[in-house]
Amino acid sequence: MSSAAVLACAVPAVAAAQTAEQSADQSPNTMAEIIVTANRREERAQDVPIAITAISPQRLEQQGINKEQDLQASVPSLVVGPNGQGSRDSNSFTIRGQGATFQASPGVVVYLNEVPLPAGITLSQQGGPGNFVDLENLQVLSGPQGTLFGRNTTGGAVLLVPKKPTDEFGGWIKGEFGNYDRRYVEGAVNVPASDKLAFRVVGTYHDRDGYTRDVVWNKDRDNEHSYSGRLGILFKPTETITNYTMVYGAYSKNNGAGLIHSQFNVDGPGGLAALQLCANLPVGVVGGYSCDVYRAATAEAQARGPRKTAFSTDTFSKTETWGISNTTDIELSDELTLRNIASYQKMKVGYRYDGDATVLQQHDVDPGRLPADGVVTLPGTNIPVHYGNATAATELPRDDFRVWTEELQLQGKMLDGNLDWTIGGFYFDQRPDGPQGSRAVVYCPAVQTGLCTASQAQYGTSTVSKAVYGQATLNLAALSPSLEGLRLTGGYRQTWDHVYGFATQFNYSSLLPAGTVVCGKDSALLVPEATALQDCRFSGSQRTSTPSWLVGLDYKVSPNILLYGKISHSYKAGGFNPYAVFFGQNGDPDTRTFLPEDVTSYEIGMKSDFRLGGVPFRFNIAGYSTDYKDIQRATGDFNIKTGAGGARTLNADARIRGVEIETSVRPFGGLELGGNFSYTDANYKKYDYVSATGTLACNGVVPAGGTADASCIPFQYTAKYIWSIHAAADQDMGDDFGTLSFYVAYSHTSAQYTEPVNIPAVQPGTTLAPFGLLNASLDLRRVGGTGFDVGLFVTNATNKLYRISNSNGFQAGGLLVNETLYGEPRMYGLRVKYTFGGG
């Protein structure tokens, strides 16, 4: 991680509440502090010259943050969303315009106990449920990371710091009950076995009905059902050796995302009619081959509204993950510490989704049969639909892999404590742990709904990353007393990445000879079905070796004012494309692999605490400019020579500039007012690509095979303005009653563009409208001097209807359909918590 990188933000006002131990040391009217580990050592956040937003466990509870999506607008420049994917469990982090790309490494890595969580390939999902429970704090680091933390990234890092076992018996248990039959149970128990050994056990159970009704399957989509557990073992055999082992496991299965149909591309160039999947019949002629069937499906979806859908397949999303990590600290001397961090983790993800969100089969992944009592007709007709193409019995996990990591680190101090340094090595190995694949019906004429045979795909991608790194911070007072407070930071990392994989895809057709299939990479390549997995297989490999580095300078103007600046550089590895249709033959390009990203960031900022008339203020501000090269953008692809359709990852260059502000004030004890603001100005500098089918681009109409310019489109998954305001109040009601805590926050996210390559005229629905959310909670803590807390909470209090994702498949060469995903409606309920012992 680009750690002592002098960076941009600071502990926000949002980090106000904190642990009881920290709060006890503060006077009633001072700014709260959180101890962070962004530099791989414990420090007061305001003293760390890094862009960091830290959120305490109490504030996580008050804000209702249980998963990634709940962090939206709580952190400057942070956008969280499914990013056009078919699972609501896939929540991608995008910081300062840099995030996840389909099939690529994450641009923002999530760490649990200093170990990167497993990250899916087909979904931008990191880890499973339960990771936000029983945390010491949550830290979000913005900007390039690489010279101190495990994996190098371009966008940032999210650190989940679990509470470790202590020498005091105690724990807590909490239940939440609310609308949509919400039933959450969470708890933790801390057990000291001796003065050298202690345990902490954490468990969760989350269950909630869905808020999108599937009228075909008569069940809720967007529901929750998960449970997770975590065991922490702290062992201190001597005064100089500390060993912490963490074991976790999680399981989640729900009824899938409630995608809502928007529109079919019926009459556009390369649309359904042009591909002869339907015909514009004379007025009054009704039939399954009529394009009016597609229009009727859209009209039915519009009539149902945003909280009802009609799927042709019974969708689901399932995640199984577990892991073990071990951290050993050995104090070799007062100034030298040896650390080793090792982990082994597994993750299996399966999901089924209806890509057009209608009873038709325009894009269904792992199709299933309709309910036994279901009677479905083609939209706008009385023609019954008979589904005989169920593939659920043969479906495979979409992602199934295991991850090894090993990090050896040496930390030291020199020059009478004026020089802090860290050197280390990191190893990352992610490989398939079993067969992975999918079955899908993509283009099926409406009249053949339920009869088209699904294509079959199997694939596997492996990543091996090795790195050595070092970083040091020198207090220049070691050179001259007049330079006290001025620190110079430098860091360097060399990373060697090897990404390789294989893929095979083949399609069935009633037009083919019996027992044969056509390879997905070439529609003219007919092979026996019995040998298709081998005959249609291709592979790819990519090796890169790239440095990451930073240079930073910070100056303590006074004990409570820090100025800083830095230049940092990092990169994100390239990848393997299992949906390639070009293989570098006959002068064609080779799209089996794609290039790494490179980022160079320039930042200046200030962190400050001060008083006006005795009233404490906190004001943090930062400005940055980022040169972003070879940006990975995934989109559809088509090979005219072979008639094969697939996907590819393009590369573009951009410049991103922005300002981030976080501030808070405590006008009197027990009341805090605060907020944050970010402005992100992201523009492509160069974004050219060859259009296989022809398109409309920034340079006008582009013929098939011509070069399209996409540099005028807005930046993907980037909100120009994000801001929030909050108020938090605590009032001691006396020992016989307790402490009353109130929290209210309003956050706003401006419009986001979701399309990776096309202009709005080619891909409608690409812009997610601005939205604001109001959340509040009211808690009575330590009721009557006991360990009980009772609270009320509400999220999205105004029941705002807002979109969080768009499929971006409308264009020619794409899926010829658009669907969307909406955010959560109003959620409210009651929570009861009991804390005993040391908590």
Secondary structure, DSSP 8 states (H G I E B T S, - for coil): --TT---S--S-GGG----HHHHHTS-TTS----EE-TTSS-EEGGG--S-EEEE-HHHHHHTT--SGGGGTTTSTTEEEE-TT-S-TT--EEEETTB---TTS--SEEEEETTEE--B-SSS--BS-TTTTSSEEEEEEEES-B-SSSSS-BSSEEEEEEE----SS-EEEEEEEEETTTEEEEEEEEEEE-SSSEEEEEEEEEEEE--SEEETTTTEEES-EEEEEEEEEEEEEEETTEEEEEEEEEEEEEES----EEEEE--SSTTSTTTTTSSB---TT---TTBTHHHHHHHHHHHHH-TTEE--SS--EEEEEEEEEEEEEEEEEETTEEEEEEEEEEEEEEEEEEETT-SSS-SSEES-----TT---B-TTS--B-------GGG---SEEEEEEEEEEEEEEEETTTTEEEEEEEEEEEEEE-S--EEEEE-S--GGGTTTS--EEEEEEEEEEEEEEEEEEEEEGGGT-GGGTTEEEEEEEEEEEEEEEEEEEEEE--TTS-TTEEEETTEEEEEEEGGGHHHHTEEEEEEEEEEEEEEEEEEEEEETTEEEEEEEEEEEE--EE-TT---BS-TT--B-SEE--EEEEEEEEEEEEEEEETTEEEEEEEEEEEEEEEEEEEEEEEEETTTTEEEEEEEEEEEEEEEEEEEEEEEEETTEEEEEEEEEEEEEEEE-EEE-SS-EEETTEEE-TT-EEE-TTS--BT--SEEEEEEEEEEEE--TTT-EEEEEEEEEEE--EE--SS--TTTSTT-EE--EEEEEEEEEEESGGGSSEEEEEEEESTT----EEEE--B-STTTTSEEEEEE----EEEEEEEEEEET-
